[in-house]
Amino acid sequence: MKNSIKTNTYINTLAAALVLAAVAQTADAQNTAYPNKTIRMVVPIGAGGGTDTMARLIAQRLSEQMGVTIFIDNRPGAGTVIGTEHFSKTPPDGYTLMTVAPEFSIQPSLRKVPYDPIKDFSFITQLTSGQYFLTTHPTVPVKTPQQFLALAKSRPGQIAFGSSGNGSANHLAGVLFQHMTGTKMIHVPYKSAGAAGASLIGGEIDFMFSNVASAIAHVRSGRIRAIAATGEKRSPVAPDVPTINEAAVKGFVVTGFYIMMAPAGTPRDIISKLNAESVKALQSPQFKERLATLGLEPIGNSPEAATAFIQAEITKWAPVVKAAGATTD
């Protein structure tokens, strides 16, 4: 009888252990099956700008590759700080990502941000690099960088330029231009680059530094005019447009980038998965061709390289902001 009880106890214990092992194995399988539900991509600016355009492009491509829906969640305000703060507090499970541009690395030099720009995030990869166009409404009587500079000097405090918000990259580009040329212009901040661009098309402002990706279609249609590019070299999508550096203000160079990130604490295997999928997307001939039409160069570096890049950008912008006297007011 005692042997029978011992045998039954052993069998029950073994069965329970097998059940627990099966549950653990199932849980492990579920954990490694990332992604298995919808992913949210936070964009800390409004719809219609360059960051929004890039986020939608990469989200669509990753959706196709990974077989899940990735939807865009625009959270504009305070030069990207509102959306970024929200994102920093989301669960680090790989199901909330964010795409950012130079504003992310500029904000810490402009104001006290409610997050640590390095410690609170896990950087997945730098998606692309690019530049801006100095764009004007067609009624502004200039067609070259030299003519624009002459006009700005002849009308101090009369020319209005728009931006995607105080402390944004295109705001800082305008401040830097004034600082380097001794000109004085009126800054008109908007909630997004898309809103600023619409005002430029409507003739409500005179010019703005527009992201090539969001401006090129309007330039080609004639709704706005590209006077100059802000890179060291001319943009391949508009080789006839000179740079400010070569034609009017030596040393004036403002370039952009897009980086994809996750909240700090996101498991390394998920970061590696997202990095691999992003690099695969960026290396696709069709995707490269699409980026080229927007004046963007695919990068697709490692998480470590992306982190080092952001750290360098934050360091680079700090003295520029101070020298230019830029503020969020």
N, C-alpha and C positions, 0 to 999 in steps of 0.2 A: 504493500500500500504506500509506504513511504517513498519507495523508488518511483512509483507511479506519479506521486505528487511532485517529486523532484523533476521528473521528466516533463510533466505538464508545465511546471514553472519555467524550466529551461526553454521549452518551445515558445511559451508566451513572451518571455524576455527577448528571445531571438526574433520573434515576429515583430515585437515593438521596435527593436533596433533596426530591423529592415525597413519598417514603415518610416521611421525617423530619417534613415539614410536616403530613402526615396524622396521624402519631402525636401531634404537639404539639397539633393541633386537637382530636383525640379526648380528650387529657388535659385541655385547657381546658374541653371540653364536660362532662367528668366533674366537674371542679372546680366548675363553675357550676351543676351539677345538684343542689345541696344543697337538701334532704337526700335521700340515696339509700340510707340504711340506718337501723337502729334507733338511737334516741336514749335516753340514760340521764338521768333527772332525779334528782339527789341531793337528799335531804331530811335535814338534819342533826339531826333529832329522830325519835322513834319513831312508829310508826303510830298513828293515832287522834286526833292533835291538830289544831289549826287549820291549821298550816303544811302538814301532810300532806294535809288535806282540800283546801286551795287548790291544792297541787301536782297532785293527782290530777284536779281539775276542769280546770285549764288544760292539763294533759298530754293528757287525753282530747279536749279541743276542738282542740288543735293537731294531734293525731294525725289527726283527721278532716279538717282543712283541708289538711295537708301530705302526707297519704297514707303516713305511716310510723308505726311503733309507737314510743311513748314509754313506757318503764316506770319505775316509782318504785323508788329504791334508798335505803331508810332507813338512816342511819348516825348513831344517837344517841350522846350521851356528852359530858361536860364542858361542859354548857350550850351545845351546838352546835359547840364547838371541834374535836372529833375529826372530825366529818363535813366541816367547812369546811376543815380542814387537808388532808384527803384530796383534796377537790375542787380545792384550789389547785394540786395537783401533777398534775392530769390534763391530757392533750393539749388544746391550744387549737384544736380542729378543728370545734367546733360540735356534737359528738356526746355531750358530757357537759355538762349544764346544772345549775343549782341554784336552788331557791326558798327564800328566807329571810324571817324576821320580825324584830321589834325586837331579839331576842337578838343578832343579828349586829352591831348598832351599840352594844350595851351591853357585850359581852364585852371590848373593848379598854380599858374603864375599870375593869374588875374584875380583870383579870389580864394577864400578858404573853402575847399570842397568837403562835403560830408562823407568822404570815403578816401581810402588810400589808393591812388591810381595804379600802384603796383601790387601791393599785398592783398587787395580785395578782389583780384581777378586772376583768371588763368587764361593766358593768351594762346590761341590755337594756331593762327598763322597770319602773316601779312598777305592779304589777298592781292592787292595791286599798288602801283604808284602812278602818279599823274600830275597834272598841273592845272592852272586856271587861265581863263581868258579875261582881259579887261574888255568888257562889253559895254556898248553905248546904245541908246535909242537912236534910230536912223535920223532923227531930226537934229541931233547934236552935230554941229558943223565941224567934225573932225574925222579923218580917215587914217591917221598915222599916230604912233606914240608921241612923236615930236609935236604934232599939232595939238594933241590932247594936253600935253604938259604946258604948252604955251597958253591954251585956253584956261587951264586951271590957275595959272599965275596971273592971268589978266582979270579973273573974276573971283577974287578971294571971298570965301564965305557964301558963294552963290550957287555952286554946283553941288547937287545932292547925289549921294551914292547909297545904295541899299546893301543889306547883308542879311544873313540868316539869323541874326541876333547878336546882341552885345557879347563880345568875346569869341565870336566865331572866327574861323580862318579867313573868310572874306572880309570881315570887319577889320581884323588885324592887318590884312594886306593893305586895306585902304589907309589905316593909321600909319603903317610903315611907309607907304608911298608919300604921304604928306610930310612925314618926318624927314625923309631923304631928299625931298624936293623943295621944302620950305613953303608948301602950298597949304591952304586952309579950305576944307570942304565940309559939307553938312552930312552927318551920318544919319541914315534912317533905318533902324533895326526892324526886322520882321520876325515872325514866329518860325519861318522856314525859308530855305532857299527858293522853294517853289513859289511862295507868296511874293518874295522879293523879285523873282524873275517875271512874274505876272505883272507887277507894277512897272518893271522896266519895259516890258513889251507894250504896256498901256501908256507909256510916256510920263508916268507919275514921278519917276526919278530919272536922273541923267545917265548914270552908269553903275556898274557893280563888277566885282571880281567874281565871275561865274565859273563854277566847276565845268570843265570841258565836257564831261559825260552828260550833264544836264542841259548844256547850252548849245552843243553842236548842231542839233536839229533846228533850233530857232535861228542860228547863224546862217545855216544853209537855206532856210526859207526866206531870209531877208527881214525877219521880224526884229532882229537885233543885229548889231554890227560888232565883229571881233576886231578890236583895234590892236591888241598885242597879247602875247602869251607871257606867262610868269616863270617859265622854266629856264634852265641854263641854255637849252636848245629849243628850237621850234617844235611845235607839236606835229607829229606825223599825220594827224587828221586835217591839219591846216598849215601846210608848209609855206604858204604865201604870207602867213601872219607873222611878223617879226616879234622878237621878244623885247620886253621893256629893257632888259639888261643890255642887249646889243644896240638898241636904237635910241634910248632916251635916258635911262638911269642906270649907270654902271653899278653892278653889285646887287641890284634888286632882283631877288630870286625867291619865289614862294612855291613850294611843291606840296602835293597832297598824297594821301595814302588811305587805304581802307584795311582795317584789321578786324578779324573775327575773334570773339572771346567768350569765355564762360565764367561763372562765378568762382571765386577761390574755393578750393576744396573739392572741385569736380574730380572724380576718380581718373587716375592717369590713363587707364585703358580707354576711357571714353574720349579724353583729349586726343589720344593717339589715333583713335578711330576717326574722329572729326578732322584731324589734320590730314590723314591719309585720303579721306574722301574729298577734302577741299583741294589738295594737291592734284588728285586725279581730275577733278573738274577743271582746274586752271590749266592743266596740260592738254586738255581736249582741243583739237584743232578748231572745232566749231566754236567753242567758248572763247578761245584766243582771238578768233576772227571777230566775234561779237565785241570783245573788249577793245580791240584795235579800232573799231568804228567809233568808240567813245573816247579814244585817246588814252586808254589805260594799258599799262604794262603788267602782265601777270607776274606774281612773285612766288607765293607758295613755299615759304620757308618753314623751318622747324619751330615748335613752341618756344624753345630756348632762344632762337634767333629773333623771333617776334617780340619776346619780352625784352631782350637787349635793345632792339630797335626803339621800342616805346620809351625805355629809360633814357636813351640818347636823345630822343625828340623832346622829352620833358626838360632835359638839361639844356638843349639847344634854344628852346623858346624863352626860357626864363630871362636871359640878358636882353633878348630882342624886345620882349614886352616892356622891360624896364627902360631901355633906351628909347623906345618909341613913345613911352608915356601912355600906353594903352590902359584903359580901365573898363569896367563893366557898366559904368554910369552913362 
